[in-house]
Amino acid sequence: MAARPAVGKPPAVKFFSVLPRAAPWLTGAWWALIVLRGALPALFSVVVAGVVAAVATQDPYIKVSEVCVLRLVISWKVGHGAQGE
């Protein structure tokens, strides 16, 4: 019977298991950004609905426009800026 090779943890698992001990504040920031990136599409949907309602009632909705632009800028910076483009 042949011996099975030792199966170690993948590098990502090792990294995320060591990160809280190495830099707790960095771990918190990392997960906050992950949660923010996950929540932004839902917020964007709510904002678009607000813009549609504002246009339908012809009500100036400046704050909604600001959040839309902020969402687009953040998604561009996270998606494209991280690649050095």
N, CA, C and O atoms as a DFTB+ gen file, in Angstrom:
340 C
 N C O
     1  1       0.845      -1.169       0.000
     2  2       0.000       0.000       0.000
     3  2       0.897       1.242       0.000
     4  3       1.813       1.361       0.813
     5  1       0.621       2.142      -0.908
     6  2       1.426       3.361      -1.039
     7  2       1.008       4.374       0.017
     8  3      -0.174       4.495       0.341
     9  1       1.968       5.086       0.541
    10  2       1.678       6.117       1.535
    11  2       1.079       7.342       0.836
    12  3       1.523       7.752      -0.237
    13  1       0.076       7.900       1.470
    14  2      -0.544       9.102       0.910
    15  2       0.314      10.313       1.240
    16  3       0.841      10.417       2.347
    17  1       0.457      11.229       0.290
    18  2       1.238      12.432       0.584
    19  2       0.510      13.300       1.610
    20  3      -0.719      13.324       1.667
    21  1       1.278      13.994       2.399
    22  2       0.686      14.870       3.415
    23  2      -0.046      16.016       2.714
    24  3       0.487      16.663       1.812
    25  1      -1.253      16.238       3.148
    26  2      -2.059      17.315       2.577
    27  2      -2.031      18.476       3.557
    28  3      -2.517      18.368       4.683
    29  1      -1.461      19.579       3.117
    30  2      -1.379      20.757       3.974
    31  2      -2.534      21.711       3.697
    32  3      -3.375      21.484       2.827
    33  1      -2.537      22.758       4.456
    34  2      -3.558      23.782       4.254
    35  2      -3.197      24.614       3.025
    36  3      -2.020      24.848       2.750
    37  1      -4.202      25.052       2.297
    38  2      -3.913      25.949       1.166
    39  2      -3.308      27.260       1.676
    40  3      -3.527      27.627       2.830
    41  1      -2.557      27.963       0.841
    42  2      -1.910      29.209       1.283
    43  2      -2.900      30.253       1.799
    44  3      -2.590      30.978       2.745
    45  1      -4.073      30.341       1.199
    46  2      -5.053      31.332       1.647
    47  2      -5.523      31.031       3.063
    48  3      -5.711      31.950       3.861
    49  1      -5.714      29.761       3.382
    50  2      -6.147      29.380       4.729
    51  2      -5.056      29.712       5.737
    52  3      -5.349      30.204       6.827
    53  1      -3.819      29.450       5.388
    54  2      -2.702      29.790       6.271
    55  2      -2.645      31.303       6.501
    56  3      -2.472      31.762       7.629
    57  1      -2.790      32.061       5.426
    58  2      -2.724      33.516       5.524
    59  2      -3.805      34.060       6.452
    60  3      -3.520      34.862       7.340
    61  1      -5.057      33.619       6.244
    62  2      -6.157      34.155       7.040
    63  2      -6.162      33.628       8.470
    64  3      -6.781      34.237       9.343
    65  1      -5.497      32.526       8.726
    66  2      -5.406      32.052      10.109
    67  2      -4.320      32.802      10.882
    68  3      -4.408      32.913      12.105
    69  1      -3.305      33.316      10.198
    70  2      -2.222      34.040      10.855
    71  2      -2.513      35.534      10.942
    72  3      -2.030      36.195      11.862
    73  1      -3.276      36.072      10.026
    74  2      -3.515      37.517       9.951
    75  2      -4.049      38.127      11.249
    76  3      -3.556      39.184      11.645
    77  1      -5.033      37.523      11.939
    78  2      -5.510      38.159      13.181
    79  2      -4.429      38.284      14.256
    80  3      -4.444      39.234      15.038
    81  1      -3.515      37.354      14.301
    82  2      -2.444      37.437      15.298
    83  2      -1.382      38.452      14.888
    84  3      -0.789      39.111      15.743
    85  1      -1.142      38.579      13.597
    86  2      -0.098      39.484      13.116
    87  2      -0.535      40.947      13.174
    88  3       0.219      41.806      13.631
    89  1      -1.746      41.227      12.715
    90  2      -2.235      42.615      12.670
    91  2      -3.743      42.618      12.868
    92  3      -4.498      42.581      11.896
    93  1      -4.193      42.663      14.136
    94  2      -5.642      42.615      14.391
    95  2      -6.410      43.759      13.732
    96  3      -7.513      43.552      13.226
    97  1      -5.839      44.958      13.732
    98  2      -6.542      46.100      13.131
    99  2      -6.650      45.925      11.624
   100  3      -7.646      46.327      11.023
   101  1      -5.643      45.334      11.014
   102  2      -5.674      45.102       9.578
   103  2      -6.721      44.047       9.222
   104  3      -7.371      44.131       8.180
   105  1      -6.874      43.059      10.097
   106  2      -7.902      42.044       9.889
   107  2      -9.290      42.674       9.924
   108  3     -10.139      42.378       9.084
   109  1      -9.509      43.545      10.908
   110  2     -10.801      44.230      10.997
   111  2     -11.078      45.095       9.780
   112  3     -12.197      45.121       9.267
   113  1     -10.061      45.798       9.325
   114  2     -10.227      46.638       8.133
   115  2     -10.511      45.782       6.908
   116  3     -11.347      46.137       6.078
   117  1      -9.817      44.659       6.796
   118  2     -10.012      43.747       5.658
   119  2     -11.462      43.278       5.600
   120  3     -12.105      43.365       4.554
   121  1     -11.975      42.780       6.726
   122  2     -13.340      42.260       6.738
   123  2     -14.377      43.372       6.594
   124  3     -15.446      43.148       6.025
   125  1     -14.076      44.563       7.099
   126  2     -14.990      45.694       6.897
   127  2     -15.107      46.027       5.411
   128  3     -16.200      46.306       4.918
   129  1     -13.982      45.997       4.702
   130  2     -14.026      46.257       3.259
   131  2     -14.761      45.151       2.508
   132  3     -15.478      45.427       1.546
   133  1     -14.591      43.917       2.936
   134  2     -15.310      42.810       2.302
   135  2     -16.816      42.990       2.485
   136  3     -17.586      42.828       1.538
   137  1     -17.232      43.326       3.712
   138  2     -18.666      43.524       3.981
   139  2     -19.187      44.730       3.204
   140  3     -20.282      44.681       2.642
   141  1     -18.414      45.807       3.169
   142  2     -18.830      46.999       2.431
   143  2     -18.992      46.698       0.944
   144  3     -19.963      47.122       0.318
   145  1     -18.041      45.970       0.392
   146  2     -18.136      45.634      -1.031
   147  2     -19.360      44.745      -1.302
   148  3     -19.977      44.853      -2.362
   149  1     -19.706      43.886      -0.370
   150  2     -20.892      43.046      -0.542
   151  2     -22.188      43.823      -0.385
   152  3     -23.191      43.499      -1.021
   153  1     -22.173      44.859       0.469
   154  2     -23.391      45.623       0.730
   155  2     -23.655      46.703      -0.321
   156  3     -24.798      47.124      -0.495
   157  1     -22.628      47.149      -1.013
   158  2     -22.805      48.247      -1.963
   159  2     -23.768      47.937      -3.114
   160  3     -24.528      48.828      -3.495
   161  1     -23.783      46.740      -3.687
   162  2     -24.761      46.494      -4.745
   163  2     -26.215      46.609      -4.262
   164  3     -27.076      47.112      -4.984
   165  1     -26.475      46.142      -3.046
   166  2     -27.830      46.274      -2.503
   167  2     -28.169      47.746      -2.274
   168  3     -29.273      48.189      -2.591
   169  1     -27.231      48.493      -1.732
   170  2     -27.443      49.930      -1.534
   171  2     -27.649      50.627      -2.874
   172  3     -28.489      51.519      -2.989
   173  1     -26.901      50.231      -3.864
   174  2     -27.042      50.813      -5.200
   175  2     -28.446      50.575      -5.754
   176  3     -29.022      51.467      -6.377
   177  1     -29.000      49.387      -5.536
   178  2     -30.360      49.097      -6.002
   179  2     -31.379      49.996      -5.322
   180  3     -32.308      50.493      -5.960
   181  1     -31.198      50.200      -4.027
   182  2     -32.112      51.085      -3.291
   183  2     -31.973      52.517      -3.795
   184  3     -32.969      53.229      -3.930
   185  1     -30.755      52.937      -4.069
   186  2     -30.518      54.295      -4.560
   187  2     -31.130      54.485      -5.942
   188  3     -31.734      55.523      -6.212
   189  1     -30.983      53.507      -6.808
   190  2     -31.572      53.610      -8.146
   191  2     -33.093      53.721      -8.040
   192  3     -33.712      54.499      -8.766
   193  1     -33.685      52.956      -7.150
   194  2     -35.134      53.074      -6.939
   195  2     -35.493      54.477      -6.460
   196  3     -36.513      55.034      -6.865
   197  1     -34.656      55.042      -5.602
   198  2     -34.892      56.415      -5.142
   199  2     -34.773      57.429      -6.257
   200  3     -35.545      58.386      -6.315
   201  1     -33.810      57.228      -7.143
   202  2     -33.656      58.138      -8.286
   203  2     -34.860      58.035      -9.210
   204  3     -35.365      59.048      -9.694
   205  1     -35.320      56.816      -9.454
   206  2     -36.494      56.635     -10.314
   207  2     -37.705      57.319      -9.692
   208  3     -38.472      57.981     -10.390
   209  1     -37.880      57.160      -8.381
   210  2     -39.008      57.814      -7.699
   211  2     -38.871      59.331      -7.762
   212  3     -39.862      60.038      -7.949
   213  1     -37.644      59.834      -7.607
   214  2     -37.436      61.284      -7.660
   215  2     -37.721      61.833      -9.046
   216  3     -38.296      62.913      -9.184
   217  1     -37.324      61.103     -10.064
   218  2     -37.585      61.551     -11.433
   219  2     -39.081      61.495     -11.718
   220  3     -39.625      62.381     -12.376
   221  1     -39.742      60.454     -11.223
   222  2     -41.180      60.323     -11.464
   223  2     -41.963      61.451     -10.805
   224  3     -42.963      61.912     -11.355
   225  1     -41.520      61.899      -9.637
   226  2     -42.229      62.978      -8.940
   227  2     -41.614      64.338      -9.215
   228  3     -42.084      65.348      -8.693
   229  1     -40.564      64.375     -10.031
   230  2     -39.839      65.595     -10.376
   231  2     -39.327      66.314      -9.126
   232  3     -39.418      67.535      -9.006
   233  1     -38.790      65.520      -8.204
   234  2     -38.257      66.032      -6.945
   235  2     -36.728      65.999      -7.008
   236  3     -36.150      64.964      -7.340
   237  1     -36.068      67.115      -6.696
   238  2     -34.592      67.076      -6.729
   239  2     -34.060      66.175      -5.612
   240  3     -34.364      66.375      -4.436
   241  1     -33.293      65.220      -5.989
   242  2     -32.814      64.209      -5.049
   243  2     -31.289      64.196      -5.076
   244  3     -30.679      63.240      -5.553
   245  1     -30.688      65.241      -4.571
   246  2     -29.244      65.429      -4.676
   247  2     -28.475      64.342      -3.933
   248  3     -27.502      63.814      -4.470
   249  1     -28.880      63.995      -2.720
   250  2     -28.139      63.013      -1.929
   251  2     -28.101      61.651      -2.611
   252  3     -27.092      60.949      -2.541
   253  1     -29.177      61.281      -3.260
   254  2     -29.207      59.994      -3.953
   255  2     -28.196      59.989      -5.090
   256  3     -27.521      58.985      -5.320
   257  1     -28.089      61.099      -5.798
   258  2     -27.121      61.196      -6.891
   259  2     -25.698      61.071      -6.363
   260  3     -24.852      60.438      -6.994
   261  1     -25.434      61.675      -5.205
   262  2     -24.099      61.580      -4.626
   263  2     -23.753      60.135      -4.270
   264  3     -22.628      59.696      -4.508
   265  1     -24.691      59.403      -3.713
   266  2     -24.439      58.013      -3.357
   267  2     -24.223      57.175      -4.617
   268  3     -23.390      56.269      -4.621
   269  1     -24.962      57.468      -5.676
   270  2     -24.767      56.741      -6.945
   271  2     -23.359      56.947      -7.469
   272  3     -22.686      55.993      -7.858
   273  1     -22.925      58.176      -7.478
   274  2     -21.581      58.469      -7.972
   275  2     -20.538      57.820      -7.075
   276  3     -19.558      57.263      -7.568
   277  1     -20.738      57.886      -5.764
   278  2     -19.810      57.264      -4.828
   279  2     -19.731      55.759      -5.065
   280  3     -18.640      55.189      -5.042
   281  1     -20.845      55.124      -5.287
   282  2     -20.872      53.674      -5.541
   283  2     -20.100      53.336      -6.817
   284  3     -19.336      52.372      -6.846
   285  1     -20.298      54.116      -7.852
   286  2     -19.602      53.862      -9.105
   287  2     -18.097      54.078      -8.975
   288  3     -17.308      53.314      -9.531
   289  1     -17.701      55.113      -8.247
   290  2     -16.280      55.393      -8.062
   291  2     -15.624      54.295      -7.234
   292  3     -14.531      53.838      -7.568
   293  1     -16.278      53.870      -6.162
   294  2     -15.709      52.813      -5.319
   295  2     -15.587      51.516      -6.100
   296  3     -14.562      50.840      -6.009
   297  1     -16.600      51.157      -6.858
   298  2     -16.528      49.903      -7.611
   299  2     -15.437      49.978      -8.672
   300  3     -14.783      48.974      -8.954
   301  1     -15.232      51.153      -9.262
   302  2     -14.177      51.283     -10.257
   303  2     -12.807      51.172      -9.605
   304  3     -11.926      50.482     -10.118
   305  1     -12.623      51.854      -8.466
   306  2     -11.335      51.830      -7.792
   307  2     -11.005      50.430      -7.284
   308  3      -9.862      49.988      -7.397
   309  1     -11.979      49.738      -6.733
   310  2     -11.730      48.399      -6.199
   311  2     -11.508      47.407      -7.346
   312  3     -10.621      46.557      -7.266
   313  1     -12.303      47.513      -8.403
   314  2     -12.205      46.561      -9.492
   315  2     -11.038      46.808     -10.426
   316  3     -10.392      45.859     -10.868
   317  1     -10.756      48.067     -10.735
   318  2      -9.735      48.380     -11.723
   319  2      -8.481      48.983     -11.108
   320  3      -7.371      48.725     -11.572
   321  1      -8.658      49.780     -10.071
   322  2      -7.506      50.441      -9.468
   323  2      -6.556      49.456      -8.809
   324  3      -5.352      49.705      -8.751
   325  1      -7.074      48.347      -8.316
   326  2      -6.221      47.359      -7.654
   327  2      -5.321      46.637      -8.650
   328  3      -4.312      46.055      -8.253
   329  1      -5.663      46.662      -9.928
   330  2      -4.883      45.979     -10.946
   331  2      -3.815      46.873     -11.547
   332  3      -3.062      46.451     -12.425
   333  1      -3.754      48.114     -11.070
   334  2      -2.726      49.024     -11.560
   335  2      -3.060      49.671     -12.892
   336  3      -2.169      50.191     -13.563
   337  1      -4.295      49.651     -13.278
   338  2      -4.684      50.264     -14.550
   339  2      -5.113      51.687     -14.339
   340  3      -5.477      52.370     -15.296
